[in-house]
Amino acid sequence: MSTFAVTGATPGSETQRLTDLEWVDVAGVSVPVSSRSGPRITNGGQARGFAHDQVGALLAAVHIVVRINPQVGPAVFGPTLRDQVVGPHAAAMRVQVAQAYDELRAQLDGQPLGRLNAILRGYRIVSYRDDEAAVRLLTGAPGANGVPLLVVAEVRVRWIGSDWALLAPAGGTFEQTVMAASDADAATFLPFRVGG
């Protein structure tokens, strides 16, 4: 079990402590789960049932982003994109992910797509309202010559009905919201601690 703090976007906002954090593997990425904040439902490869608070928004952003990658396969990314991605660019995102999957599959000549090679390093809640939140996720991956690469992606989630959904980025791709991060940048993020 781990503990992490989530700080709000406004001065004086309350800090929530999550003491029931555990980690599960999704396509090679270790992602956090909480009995209090979710996801409460993980059947069919999806992750649903997140708390209507900052921690729930953060966990929803992480889980949905991982599950819309081509590597998880259409049995997972298909329903996730259909049921948990919203906004005017949701259709474009469905097309982008399906095309990426087809391209990867063709390159591998029928072999399995493999696993995602990423580690969640940290997070920052940029803004939070009851109906929408923006979070920045810091991710590490192997880079050229064995030098680790750190990237930051801004992810927005929206409260729809009774759960958080990913707000598809412009054009249906995260390309415009992803940037390289330096070690100094990384130091400004609250860490994800695997195994606490």
C-alpha positions as CSV (number, residue, x, y, z in Angstrom):
1,M,0.0,0.0,0.0
2,S,1.1,3.5,-0.8
3,T,0.2,7.0,0.2
4,F,0.1,10.0,-2.1
5,A,-1.2,13.5,-1.8
6,V,-3.3,15.2,-4.4
7,T,-3.1,18.9,-4.3
8,G,-5.8,21.1,-5.8
9,A,-5.3,23.8,-8.4
10,T,-6.3,26.7,-6.2
11,P,-4.4,28.1,-3.2
12,G,-5.8,26.8,0.1
13,S,-7.5,23.9,-1.5
14,E,-7.7,20.8,0.6
15,T,-5.1,18.1,0.3
16,Q,-6.5,14.5,0.1
17,R,-4.5,11.6,1.2
18,L,-5.0,8.2,-0.4
19,T,-3.8,5.4,1.9
20,D,-5.3,2.5,0.0
21,L,-3.3,2.6,-3.2
22,E,-2.4,-0.6,-4.9
23,W,-0.9,-1.2,-8.4
24,V,-2.1,-3.5,-11.2
25,D,-0.5,-4.2,-14.6
26,V,-2.3,-3.0,-17.7
27,A,-0.5,-3.9,-20.9
28,G,2.9,-3.5,-19.2
29,V,2.1,-0.3,-17.4
30,S,1.7,-0.4,-13.6
31,V,-1.4,1.7,-12.8
32,P,-2.7,2.8,-9.4
33,V,-6.1,1.6,-8.1
34,S,-7.9,2.6,-4.9
35,S,-10.8,0.9,-3.1
36,R,-12.1,4.3,-2.2
37,S,-11.5,6.3,-5.5
38,G,-11.6,3.6,-8.1
39,P,-11.8,2.0,-10.5
40,R,-14.5,-0.1,-9.0
41,I,-15.4,-2.0,-12.2
42,T,-12.6,-3.5,-14.4
43,N,-14.4,-6.1,-16.4
44,G,-14.0,-6.4,-20.2
45,G,-10.7,-4.6,-20.0
46,Q,-12.3,-1.3,-19.1
47,A,-11.9,0.7,-15.9
48,R,-15.0,2.5,-14.6
49,G,-16.5,3.7,-11.4
50,F,-14.2,6.5,-10.2
51,A,-14.9,8.8,-7.2
52,H,-16.3,12.2,-8.0
53,D,-13.3,14.1,-6.6
54,Q,-9.7,15.0,-7.5
55,V,-8.3,11.6,-6.8
56,G,-11.0,9.9,-8.9
57,A,-10.4,12.3,-11.8
58,L,-6.6,11.6,-11.6
59,L,-7.1,7.8,-11.5
60,A,-9.7,8.0,-14.4
61,A,-7.2,10.0,-16.5
62,V,-4.5,7.4,-15.9
63,H,-6.6,4.4,-16.6
64,I,-8.4,5.7,-19.6
65,V,-5.2,7.0,-21.3
66,V,-3.5,3.6,-20.8
67,R,-6.5,1.7,-22.2
68,I,-6.8,3.7,-25.4
69,N,-3.3,2.7,-26.6
70,P,-3.1,0.4,-29.7
71,Q,-1.0,-2.1,-27.7
72,V,-4.0,-3.1,-25.5
73,G,-5.8,-4.3,-28.6
74,P,-9.3,-3.6,-30.0
75,A,-11.1,-5.7,-27.4
76,V,-10.0,-3.1,-24.8
77,F,-9.4,0.2,-26.7
78,G,-12.7,-0.2,-28.7
79,P,-15.1,-0.2,-25.8
80,T,-13.0,2.3,-23.9
81,L,-13.0,4.8,-26.8
82,R,-16.7,4.2,-27.4
83,D,-17.9,4.5,-23.7
84,Q,-15.3,6.6,-22.0
85,V,-14.1,9.2,-24.5
86,V,-16.2,12.3,-25.2
87,G,-16.1,15.6,-26.9
88,P,-16.0,16.9,-30.4
89,H,-12.8,15.1,-31.2
90,A,-13.8,11.7,-29.9
91,A,-14.6,10.3,-33.4
92,A,-11.2,11.4,-34.6
93,M,-9.5,9.7,-31.7
94,R,-11.3,6.4,-32.5
95,V,-10.0,6.7,-36.1
96,Q,-6.4,7.6,-35.0
97,V,-6.2,4.7,-32.5
98,A,-7.6,2.1,-35.0
99,Q,-5.2,3.3,-37.7
100,A,-2.2,3.1,-35.4
101,Y,-3.3,-0.4,-34.4
102,D,-3.5,-1.5,-38.0
103,E,-0.1,0.0,-38.9
104,L,1.6,-1.6,-35.9
105,R,0.0,-5.0,-36.7
106,A,1.1,-4.8,-40.3
107,Q,4.7,-4.0,-39.2
108,L,4.8,-6.9,-36.9
109,D,3.5,-9.4,-39.5
110,G,0.8,-10.9,-37.3
111,Q,2.9,-11.0,-34.1
112,P,1.4,-9.7,-30.9
113,L,1.7,-5.9,-30.5
114,G,3.6,-6.3,-27.3
115,R,3.4,-4.3,-24.2
116,L,3.6,-0.6,-23.4
117,N,7.1,0.3,-22.2
118,A,6.3,3.2,-19.9
119,I,6.4,4.0,-16.2
120,L,4.1,6.5,-14.5
121,R,6.5,8.9,-12.7
122,G,4.3,11.7,-11.4
123,Y,1.3,13.9,-11.7
124,R,0.1,17.4,-11.3
125,I,-3.5,18.5,-11.1
126,V,-3.7,21.7,-13.2
127,S,-7.3,22.5,-12.6
128,Y,-10.3,20.9,-10.9
129,R,-14.1,21.6,-11.0
130,D,-16.9,19.3,-10.2
131,D,-17.5,18.7,-13.9
132,E,-14.0,18.8,-15.4
133,A,-10.4,18.4,-14.4
134,A,-7.0,18.7,-16.2
135,V,-4.0,16.7,-15.0
136,R,-0.5,16.5,-16.3
137,L,1.0,13.0,-16.2
138,L,4.8,12.5,-16.2
139,T,5.8,9.3,-17.9
140,G,9.2,7.7,-18.3
141,A,10.2,5.4,-21.1
142,P,13.5,4.0,-22.5
143,G,15.1,6.5,-24.9
144,A,17.9,6.2,-27.5
145,N,21.2,4.9,-26.2
146,G,19.5,3.7,-23.0
147,V,19.0,7.2,-21.7
148,P,15.5,7.4,-20.1
149,L,13.1,9.8,-21.8
150,L,10.6,11.8,-19.7
151,V,7.5,13.2,-21.2
152,V,4.5,15.2,-19.9
153,A,1.0,14.9,-21.3
154,E,-1.9,17.0,-20.3
155,V,-5.1,15.0,-20.0
156,R,-8.6,16.4,-19.4
157,V,-11.5,14.4,-18.0
158,R,-15.1,15.4,-17.7
159,W,-17.8,14.2,-15.3
160,I,-20.6,12.6,-17.4
161,G,-23.6,11.2,-15.6
162,S,-22.0,9.1,-12.9
163,D,-18.4,8.7,-13.9
164,W,-15.3,10.5,-15.4
165,A,-14.7,10.3,-19.1
166,L,-11.7,11.4,-21.1
167,L,-12.2,14.6,-23.1
168,A,-10.6,13.8,-26.5
169,P,-7.8,16.3,-27.3
170,A,-7.9,18.4,-30.5
171,G,-7.6,16.2,-33.6
172,G,-8.0,13.1,-31.6
173,T,-4.3,12.8,-30.7
174,F,-2.2,13.8,-27.7
175,E,0.6,15.1,-30.0
176,Q,-0.1,18.7,-29.2
177,T,-0.3,18.2,-25.5
178,V,2.8,16.0,-25.1
179,M,6.2,17.6,-24.4
180,A,9.6,16.4,-23.3
181,A,10.5,17.0,-19.7
182,S,13.8,17.7,-18.0
183,D,14.8,16.5,-14.6
184,A,14.1,20.0,-13.3
185,D,10.6,19.8,-14.8
186,A,10.1,16.3,-13.3
187,A,11.0,17.6,-9.8
188,T,7.8,19.8,-9.9
189,F,5.5,16.7,-10.1
190,L,4.2,14.7,-7.2
191,P,5.6,11.2,-7.6
192,F,3.7,8.0,-8.3
193,R,5.2,5.5,-5.9
194,V,5.0,1.9,-7.0
195,G,5.1,-0.4,-4.0
196,G,5.2,2.7,-1.7
